[in-house]
């Protein structure tokens, strides 16, 4: 099976809503983040992708873990994700390849979510906010 390795950001606002983005020509909403470049640490990828995708600088609060799920937009691919909780230093705005950005409530059942978001991130958020 093909594997895609990414770093992904969990970004919550003061209302405990989760920031998600949808890339151009895709339908699933997912964490801000992206593929690791050669010799790049996941933390570096994370901060670079946040800057590229939503145009802001961020501070990593904690490493949540390494998870394996199905990839959202690539059939027959497994996604290996290094997931971090981050705080943004500014208000995010759409940049780079992003088509849409939104804050969702953790019980949102209307938005088409990537497997990582649905299976890992939202349960983690609900657990830390409980």
ROZA-572277 format. One record per residue: x, y, z of N, C-alpha, C, O in turn; residue number from 1. Coordinates in nm, 4 decimals. Last residue first. Layout:
<atoms>
{atom {X,Y,Z},{X,Y,Z},{X,Y,Z},{X,Y,Z},NUM}
...
</atoms>
This chain:
<atoms>
{atom {-1.3237,1.7617,2.7907},{-1.4262,1.7033,2.8782},{-1.4047,1.7446,3.0239},{-1.4815,1.7046,3.1114},130}
{atom {-1.1239,1.8361,2.6279},{-1.2153,1.9424,2.6699},{-1.3206,1.8930,2.7680},{-1.3977,1.9721,2.8223},129}
{atom {-0.9892,1.6069,2.5645},{-0.9166,1.7082,2.6444},{-1.0093,1.8183,2.6949},{-0.9780,1.8862,2.7927},128}
{atom {-1.1982,1.4686,2.4256},{-1.1392,1.4124,2.5477},{-1.0694,1.5202,2.6295},{-1.0874,1.5261,2.7511},127}
{atom {-1.2443,1.6256,2.2039},{-1.3546,1.6048,2.2997},{-1.2993,1.5540,2.4321},{-1.3478,1.5918,2.5387},126}
{atom {-0.9945,1.5993,2.0785},{-1.0406,1.7301,2.1260},{-1.1501,1.7147,2.2304},{-1.1490,1.7826,2.3331},125}
{atom {-0.9974,1.3246,2.0141},{-0.8942,1.3786,2.1032},{-0.9397,1.5122,2.1619},{-0.9250,1.5354,2.2819},124}
{atom {-1.2188,1.3096,1.8341},{-1.2229,1.2388,1.9637},{-1.1187,1.2910,2.0630},{-1.1469,1.3010,2.1824},123}
{atom {-1.1055,1.4825,1.6295},{-1.2254,1.5222,1.7047},{-1.2386,1.4432,1.8354},{-1.2670,1.5032,1.9391},122}
{atom {-0.8715,1.3298,1.5467},{-0.8640,1.4665,1.5998},{-0.9862,1.5039,1.6832},{-0.9719,1.5520,1.7956},121}
{atom {-0.9531,1.0604,1.4675},{-0.8470,1.0886,1.5644},{-0.8635,1.2255,1.6293},{-0.8689,1.2366,1.7518},120}
{atom {-1.1673,1.0392,1.2896},{-1.1325,0.9244,1.3735},{-1.0350,0.9561,1.4854},{-1.0332,0.8873,1.5874},119}
{atom {-1.1981,1.2907,1.1588},{-1.3128,1.2226,1.2174},{-1.2715,1.1173,1.3208},{-1.3328,1.1071,1.4271},118}
{atom {-0.9383,1.3533,1.0715},{-1.0162,1.4498,1.1500},{-1.1262,1.3785,1.2282},{-1.1452,1.4023,1.3475},117}
{atom {-0.8687,1.1239,0.9231},{-0.7883,1.1652,1.0383},{-0.8674,1.2580,1.1307},{-0.8640,1.2430,1.2529},116}
{atom {-1.0712,1.1235,0.7141},{-1.0640,1.0191,0.8179},{-0.9833,1.0593,0.9417},{-1.0255,1.0315,1.0539},115}
{atom {-1.2204,1.4496,0.6659},{-1.1162,1.3516,0.6352},{-1.1126,1.2468,0.7464},{-1.1469,1.2770,0.8607},114}
{atom {-1.5718,1.5219,0.6467},{-1.4439,1.5257,0.7164},{-1.3489,1.4158,0.6693},{-1.3909,1.3046,0.6372},113}
{atom {-1.8133,1.7306,0.5447},{-1.7454,1.6087,0.4985},{-1.6024,1.6115,0.5519},{-1.5210,1.6929,0.5083},112}
{atom {-2.0408,1.8566,0.7864},{-1.9190,1.8761,0.7082},{-1.8576,1.7413,0.6702},{-1.8506,1.6497,0.7521},111}
{atom {-2.2468,1.7846,0.9538},{-2.2804,1.8314,0.8181},{-2.1580,1.8366,0.7272},{-2.1698,1.8227,0.6055},110}
{atom {-2.2042,1.7440,1.2138},{-2.2260,1.6233,1.1335},{-2.2659,1.6590,0.9904},{-2.3130,1.5736,0.9152},109}
{atom {-2.0194,1.8670,1.4820},{-2.0649,1.8954,1.3447},{-2.0849,1.7634,1.2696},{-1.9937,1.6810,1.2626},108}
{atom {-1.9216,1.8648,1.7342},{-2.0324,1.7723,1.7056},{-2.0926,1.7973,1.5668},{-2.2040,1.7534,1.5382},107}
{atom {-1.7354,2.0628,1.7443},{-1.6866,1.9252,1.7521},{-1.7970,1.8223,1.7272},{-1.7681,1.7054,1.7020},106}
{atom {-1.7870,2.3124,1.4933},{-1.8124,2.2610,1.6269},{-1.7735,2.1138,1.6278},{-1.7781,2.0475,1.5243},105}
{atom {-1.5313,2.4549,1.2834},{-1.6483,2.3696,1.3053},{-1.6631,2.3375,1.4531},{-1.5656,2.3356,1.5281},104}
{atom {-1.4280,2.7156,1.0811},{-1.4249,2.6650,1.2180},{-1.5493,2.5784,1.2340},{-1.6600,2.6220,1.2024},103}
{atom {-1.2809,2.6849,0.7518},{-1.3896,2.7135,0.8456},{-1.3624,2.6547,0.9822},{-1.2862,2.5593,0.9982},102}
{atom {-1.1925,2.7556,0.4192},{-1.1461,2.7394,0.5567},{-1.2646,2.7655,0.6463},{-1.3419,2.8580,0.6212},101}
{atom {-1.1167,2.6622,0.0834},{-1.2137,2.7006,0.1849},{-1.1556,2.6719,0.3224},{-1.0796,2.5768,0.3405},100}
{atom {-0.8988,2.6131,-0.0754},{-1.0211,2.6631,-0.1390},{-1.1166,2.7205,-0.0354},{-1.1888,2.8163,-0.0631},99}
{atom {-0.5479,2.6423,-0.0719},{-0.6709,2.6265,0.0059},{-0.7900,2.6899,-0.0663},{-0.7834,2.8040,-0.1119},98}
{atom {-0.2918,2.6606,-0.1653},{-0.3844,2.5740,-0.2389},{-0.5192,2.5566,-0.1688},{-0.5957,2.4662,-0.2025},97}
{atom {-0.2262,2.9867,-0.0441},{-0.1768,2.8701,-0.1203},{-0.2893,2.7938,-0.1887},{-0.3713,2.8517,-0.2600},96}
{atom {-0.4805,3.0820,0.1966},{-0.3610,3.1082,0.1180},{-0.3312,2.9831,0.0351},{-0.4041,2.8843,0.0440},95}
{atom {-0.7128,3.2362,0.4143},{-0.6869,3.1373,0.3096},{-0.5677,3.1794,0.2252},{-0.5545,3.2957,0.1871},94}
{atom {-0.5988,3.3202,0.7411},{-0.6653,3.3573,0.6162},{-0.6266,3.2545,0.5105},{-0.5199,3.1936,0.5177},93}
{atom {-0.6130,3.3557,1.1035},{-0.5819,3.2828,0.9800},{-0.6585,3.3354,0.8595},{-0.7688,3.3885,0.8730},92}
{atom {-0.4748,3.6020,1.3085},{-0.5994,3.5507,1.2523},{-0.5680,3.4806,1.1202},{-0.5032,3.5393,1.0336},91}
{atom {-0.1822,3.4866,1.4923},{-0.2598,3.5865,1.4187},{-0.3900,3.5233,1.3712},{-0.4124,3.4040,1.3916},90}
{atom {-0.0658,3.2771,1.6126},{-0.0279,3.4081,1.6643},{-0.1051,3.5212,1.5969},{-0.0955,3.6369,1.6379},89}
{atom {-0.2260,2.9749,1.7139},{-0.1933,3.0714,1.6089},{-0.1610,3.2048,1.6730},{-0.2201,3.2422,1.7743},88}
{atom {-0.1070,2.6801,1.8606},{-0.1754,2.8079,1.8796},{-0.1311,2.9005,1.7680},{-0.0135,2.9044,1.7318},87}
{atom {-0.1518,2.3256,1.8111},{-0.0809,2.4524,1.7910},{-0.1701,2.5708,1.8242},{-0.2927,2.5623,1.8167},86}
{atom {-0.0856,1.9916,1.8545},{-0.1757,2.1001,1.8925},{-0.0960,2.2292,1.8811},{0.0141,2.2404,1.9351},85}
{atom {-0.0046,1.7641,1.5912},{0.0371,1.8607,1.6933},{-0.0767,1.9549,1.7276},{-0.1549,1.9936,1.6407},84}
{atom {0.0679,1.4519,1.4540},{-0.0350,1.5500,1.4877},{0.0096,1.6335,1.6070},{0.0549,1.5814,1.7089},83}
{atom {0.1709,1.2961,1.1814},{0.2273,1.3459,1.3060},{0.1406,1.4651,1.3432},{0.1393,1.5665,1.2735},82}
{atom {0.0277,1.0283,1.0045},{0.0202,1.1688,1.0457},{0.0888,1.1915,1.1792},{0.0685,1.1179,1.2758},81}
{atom {0.0072,0.8475,0.7223},{0.0763,0.8478,0.8509},{0.0872,0.9944,0.8908},{0.1482,1.0747,0.8202},80}
{atom {-0.2410,0.7044,0.5289},{-0.1869,0.8309,0.5768},{-0.1192,0.8069,0.7109},{-0.1803,0.7525,0.8029},79}
{atom {-0.2422,0.4976,0.2465},{-0.2488,0.5081,0.3911},{-0.1823,0.6395,0.4297},{-0.0816,0.6801,0.3716},78}
{atom {-0.4400,0.4807,-0.0454},{-0.3219,0.5326,0.0235},{-0.3478,0.5320,0.1735},{-0.4577,0.5611,0.2206},77}
{atom {-0.6638,0.4219,-0.1997},{-0.5626,0.3182,-0.1773},{-0.4325,0.3718,-0.1194},{-0.3261,0.3142,-0.1421},76}
{atom {-0.7102,0.7592,-0.3159},{-0.7600,0.6233,-0.2966},{-0.6431,0.5272,-0.2787},{-0.5359,0.5480,-0.3356},75}
{atom {-0.6656,1.0530,-0.1670},{-0.5909,0.9601,-0.2514},{-0.6373,0.8186,-0.2218},{-0.6078,0.7639,-0.1155},74}
{atom {-0.8056,1.2051,0.0166},{-0.8208,1.2373,-0.1258},{-0.7447,1.1451,-0.2206},{-0.7580,1.1577,-0.3423},73}
{atom {-0.7594,1.0930,0.2740},{-0.8908,1.1449,0.2350},{-0.9066,1.1546,0.0841},{-1.0102,1.1162,0.0298},72}
{atom {-0.6080,0.7839,0.3679},{-0.5942,0.9188,0.3129},{-0.7313,0.9643,0.2636},{-0.8106,0.8826,0.2166},71}
{atom {-0.6803,0.6117,0.6724},{-0.6919,0.6198,0.5269},{-0.6677,0.7642,0.4847},{-0.7030,0.8569,0.5576},70}
{atom {-0.4228,0.6364,0.9278},{-0.5619,0.6341,0.8820},{-0.5615,0.6223,0.7299},{-0.4559,0.6228,0.6667},69}
{atom {-0.2220,0.6396,1.2064},{-0.2369,0.5851,1.0724},{-0.3849,0.5753,1.0388},{-0.4624,0.5137,1.1120},68}
{atom {-0.0339,0.8792,1.3994},{-0.1549,0.8020,1.3723},{-0.1552,0.7521,1.2285},{-0.0963,0.8140,1.1399},67}
{atom {0.1405,0.9955,1.6701},{0.1557,0.9491,1.5320},{0.0410,0.8536,1.5046},{0.0209,0.7575,1.5788},66}
{atom {0.0519,1.2868,1.8766},{0.0871,1.1488,1.8473},{0.1035,1.1215,1.6994},{0.0842,1.2089,1.6150},65}
{atom {0.0720,1.5446,1.9802},{-0.0406,1.4595,2.0194},{-0.0099,1.3129,1.9911},{-0.0416,1.2254,2.0717},64}
{atom {0.2911,1.7679,2.1118},{0.2829,1.6595,2.0145},{0.1739,1.5654,2.0631},{0.1819,1.5125,2.1740},63}
{atom {0.1876,2.1063,2.1845},{0.2248,1.9697,2.2211},{0.2143,1.8763,2.1022},{0.1407,1.9006,2.0065},62}
{atom {0.2102,2.3654,2.0775},{0.1834,2.3454,2.2202},{0.2238,2.2063,2.2661},{0.2855,2.1893,2.3713},61}
{atom {0.3836,2.5599,1.8513},{0.3434,2.4230,1.8830},{0.3274,2.4105,2.0343},{0.4195,2.4412,2.1100},60}
{atom {0.2619,2.8541,1.7192},{0.3443,2.7982,1.8254},{0.2935,2.6573,1.8538},{0.1744,2.6375,1.8775},59}
{atom {0.2755,3.0188,1.3967},{0.2095,2.9419,1.5018},{0.3120,2.8937,1.6033},{0.4322,2.8926,1.5771},58}
{atom {0.1894,3.2686,1.1566},{0.2893,3.1960,1.2340},{0.2154,3.1270,1.3487},{0.1085,3.1705,1.3915},57}
{atom {-0.0162,3.2424,0.8577},{0.0169,3.2919,0.9917},{0.1325,3.2119,1.0520},{0.1676,3.1038,1.0049},56}
{atom {-0.1382,3.1483,0.6168},{-0.0682,3.2758,0.6226},{-0.0328,3.3304,0.7584},{-0.0201,3.4518,0.7748},55}
{atom {-0.2459,2.9044,0.5664},{-0.3347,3.0032,0.6282},{-0.2613,3.1322,0.6666},{-0.3152,3.2152,0.7398},54}
{atom {-0.0463,2.7698,0.4122},{-0.1890,2.7464,0.3883},{-0.2792,2.8538,0.4469},{-0.3787,2.8912,0.3848},53}
{atom {0.2127,2.8557,0.4922},{0.1752,2.8502,0.3504},{0.0238,2.8477,0.3301},{-0.0284,2.9154,0.2415},52}
{atom {0.2030,2.8359,0.7735},{0.2335,2.9643,0.7113},{0.1882,2.9674,0.5657},{0.1325,3.0670,0.5195},51}
{atom {0.1467,2.5657,0.7980},{0.0541,2.6642,0.8569},{0.0763,2.7991,0.7903},{-0.0191,2.8684,0.7550},50}
{atom {0.3754,2.4581,0.6748},{0.2448,2.4410,0.6123},{0.1414,2.5396,0.6682},{0.0581,2.5910,0.5936},49}
{atom {0.5751,2.5299,0.8621},{0.5825,2.5770,0.7229},{0.4443,2.5703,0.6570},{0.4016,2.6654,0.5915},48}
{atom {0.4928,2.3917,1.0906},{0.5003,2.5381,1.0937},{0.5051,2.5968,0.9531},{0.4461,2.7018,0.9276},47}
{atom {0.5063,2.1217,0.9907},{0.3856,2.1775,1.0508},{0.3853,2.3307,1.0439},{0.2889,2.3912,0.9969},46}
{atom {0.7729,2.0893,0.9168},{0.6673,2.0791,0.8166},{0.5418,2.1508,0.8658},{0.4801,2.2291,0.7936},45}
{atom {0.8898,2.1053,1.1696},{0.9223,2.2070,1.0684},{0.8149,2.2094,0.9598},{0.7714,2.3159,0.9160},44}
{atom {0.7836,1.8761,1.2887},{0.7575,2.0080,1.3484},{0.7829,2.1203,1.2473},{0.7075,2.2174,1.2403},43}
{atom {0.8875,1.6679,1.1269},{0.7435,1.6979,1.1262},{0.7101,1.8352,1.1845},{0.6194,1.9030,1.1361},42}
{atom {1.1868,1.7756,0.9555},{1.1213,1.7205,1.0742},{0.9726,1.7541,1.0690},{0.9345,1.8570,1.0131},41}
{atom {1.3101,1.6891,0.6404},{1.2375,1.7891,0.7195},{1.1721,1.7187,0.8384},{1.1095,1.6139,0.8224},40}
{atom {1.4326,1.5310,0.4473},{1.5119,1.5770,0.5622},{1.4435,1.6852,0.6450},{1.5102,1.7640,0.7121},39}
{atom {1.1950,1.6257,0.2052},{1.3142,1.5469,0.2357},{1.3932,1.6126,0.3500},{1.4171,1.7334,0.3493},38}
{atom {0.8828,1.7267,0.3595},{0.9827,1.7340,0.2537},{1.1054,1.6543,0.2978},{1.1178,1.6194,0.4152},37}
{atom {0.5669,1.5910,0.4447},{0.7034,1.6235,0.4855},{0.7933,1.6295,0.3624},{0.7811,1.5470,0.2719},36}
{atom {0.2527,1.7341,0.3492},{0.3558,1.6313,0.3359},{0.4933,1.6821,0.3811},{0.5301,1.7976,0.3594},35}
{atom {0.0532,1.9205,0.5906},{0.0930,1.8701,0.4603},{0.2079,1.7723,0.4676},{0.2539,1.7333,0.5749},34}
{atom {-0.2025,2.1394,0.7284},{-0.0820,2.0582,0.7343},{-0.0454,2.0080,0.5963},{-0.1057,2.0479,0.4967},33}
{atom {-0.5104,2.1690,0.8911},{-0.4030,2.2388,0.8216},{-0.2790,2.1507,0.8351},{-0.2539,2.0940,0.9415},32}
{atom {-0.7314,1.8870,0.8678},{-0.6417,1.9741,0.9432},{-0.5532,2.0519,0.8465},{-0.5250,2.0069,0.7355},31}
{atom {-1.0113,1.9041,0.6342},{-0.9058,1.8383,0.7113},{-0.8250,1.9403,0.7893},{-0.8460,2.0611,0.7793},30}
{atom {-1.2859,1.8197,0.4275},{-1.2218,1.9172,0.5154},{-1.1252,1.8414,0.6056},{-1.1530,1.7293,0.6481},29}
{atom {-1.3069,1.6913,0.0942},{-1.2971,1.6695,0.2380},{-1.2308,1.7860,0.3104},{-1.1332,1.8436,0.2623},28}
{atom {-1.2966,1.7445,-0.1780},{-1.4235,1.7653,-0.1079},{-1.4143,1.7538,0.0432},{-1.5032,1.8008,0.1142},27}
{atom {-1.0825,1.9296,-0.4049},{-1.1105,1.8178,-0.3141},{-1.2413,1.8469,-0.2425},{-1.2911,1.9594,-0.2455},26}
{atom {-1.0030,2.1550,-0.5505},{-1.0352,2.0313,-0.6223},{-1.0483,1.9095,-0.5319},{-1.0274,1.7970,-0.5773},25}
{atom {-0.8083,2.2954,-0.2858},{-0.8710,2.3092,-0.4162},{-0.8904,2.1724,-0.4810},{-0.8051,2.0845,-0.4685},24}
{atom {-0.8741,2.1736,0.0477},{-0.7840,2.2115,-0.0607},{-0.8600,2.2189,-0.1921},{-0.9645,2.1557,-0.2076},23}
{atom {-1.0179,2.3035,0.3280},{-1.0431,2.2152,0.2145},{-0.9555,2.2642,0.1010},{-0.9611,2.3810,0.0626},22}
{atom {-0.9554,2.3024,0.6831},{-0.9414,2.3596,0.5490},{-0.9786,2.2543,0.4449},{-0.9718,2.1339,0.4697},21}
{atom {-1.0563,2.3899,1.0179},{-1.0353,2.2936,0.9098},{-1.0240,2.3669,0.7769},{-1.0755,2.4774,0.7599},20}
{atom {-1.0367,2.4385,1.3602},{-1.0099,2.4986,1.2300},{-0.9800,2.3898,1.1276},{-0.8903,2.3078,1.1471},19}
{atom {-1.2913,2.3808,1.5943},{-1.1732,2.3279,1.5284},{-1.1578,2.3919,1.3910},{-1.2538,2.3990,1.3142},18}
{atom {-1.3920,2.5521,1.8914},{-1.4186,2.5079,1.7548},{-1.2850,2.4725,1.6905},{-1.1803,2.5263,1.7266},17}
{atom {-1.3841,2.6634,2.1446},{-1.3548,2.5203,2.1270},{-1.4017,2.4668,1.9922},{-1.4450,2.3522,1.9805},16}
{atom {-1.3885,2.9299,2.1453},{-1.5201,2.8649,2.1535},{-1.5066,2.7124,2.1396},{-1.6063,2.6418,2.1246},15}
{atom {-1.1285,2.9977,2.0979},{-1.1784,3.0140,2.2349},{-1.3171,2.9529,2.2546},{-1.3583,2.9271,2.3677},14}
{atom {-1.0212,2.7303,1.8724},{-1.0395,2.8703,1.9119},{-1.0987,2.8764,2.0528},{-1.1167,2.7738,2.1184},13}
{atom {-0.7620,2.4981,1.7875},{-0.8917,2.5261,1.8500},{-0.9003,2.6745,1.8830},{-0.8001,2.7372,1.9172},12}
{atom {-0.6010,2.2980,1.5712},{-0.6124,2.4391,1.6074},{-0.7530,2.4629,1.6592},{-0.8509,2.4499,1.5857},11}
{atom {-0.3766,2.0637,1.5016},{-0.5040,2.0759,1.5721},{-0.5090,2.2181,1.6256},{-0.4318,2.2550,1.7141},10}
{atom {-0.2092,1.9916,1.2003},{-0.2287,2.0831,1.3131},{-0.3692,2.0735,1.3698},{-0.4679,2.0751,1.2962},9}
{atom {0.0147,1.7393,1.0815},{-0.1192,1.7990,1.0850},{-0.1387,1.8786,1.2131},{-0.0919,1.8396,1.3201},8}
{atom {0.2369,1.6119,0.8440},{0.2228,1.6730,0.9761},{0.0914,1.7488,0.9734},{0.0596,1.8152,0.8748},7}
{atom {0.2507,1.2938,0.6668},{0.2181,1.4352,0.6818},{0.2346,1.4797,0.8270},{0.2446,1.3984,0.9189},6}
{atom {0.3128,1.0554,0.4238},{0.3463,1.1005,0.5590},{0.3277,1.2516,0.5678},{0.3817,1.3272,0.4870},5}
{atom {0.1495,0.8005,0.2604},{0.1747,0.9445,0.2564},{0.2017,0.9865,0.4011},{0.1225,0.9565,0.4904},4}
{atom {0.2038,0.4902,0.1031},{0.1965,0.5656,0.2287},{0.2294,0.7113,0.2028},{0.3252,0.7426,0.1321},3}
{atom {0.0459,0.2250,-0.0709},{0.1199,0.3509,-0.0741},{0.0972,0.4278,0.0555},{-0.0131,0.4301,0.1100},2}
{atom {0.0846,-0.1198,0.0000},{0.0000,0.0000,0.0000},{0.0884,0.1250,0.0000},{0.1932,0.1280,0.0644},1}
</atoms>
